[in-house]
Amino acid sequence: MIGSGNNKDCEEWFFDRIVRNRPVPIPGNGMQLTNIAHARDLSGMLALAVERPGAAAGKVFNAVSDRAVTLDGMARLCAAAAGAGAGGADIVHYDPAAAGVDAKKAFPFRNMHFYAEPRAAKEALGWRSTTNLPEDLKERYAEYAASGRGGKPMAFDLDDKILAAVGKQAPASVSI
């Protein structure tokens, strides 16, 4: 989920590395698909379910965006949102087992395809997605920058372990 006030630290995880000119370690080949939905879409779907109890009763809805992005694509979109350009993410792929790390602790997304689609909500509730990931990430980056998080000291111990395992020198962190 993306949007102000959410408790997931997903896009910030990418921004933390991009603004410090650090590599972005992504488990696997980076082509795993995932959904990123804006909080306004999720709340809109829930509101429609409440407003239309007859249409929603007994149904299961995937509260997700109707578009997928690869993990590499997410890194590139975050780099673009942060003003580094789509090529601004120095992506490093790794095998979690070979690097000796738990991908669940080292990366904010699942290390596999995790895609669902909201067809039931579209058909039963008339719901439509408004998530525009490139624009929504620009909004999130503006909030990230305003928070001052990008200039705060931060440890990247797991990243450094991963980089060492793939033979890449861990850079000194640089804040912008």
Secondary structure, 3 states (H helix, E strand, C coil): CECCCCCCCCHHHHHHHHCCCCCEEEECCCCCEEECCEHHHHHHHHHHHHHCHHHHCCCCCCCCCCCEEEHHHHHHHHHHHCCCCHHHCCEEEECHHHHCCCHHHHCCCCCCCECCCCHHHHHHHCCCCCCCHHHHHHHHHHHHHHHCHHHCCCCCHHHHHHHHHCCCCCCCCCCC
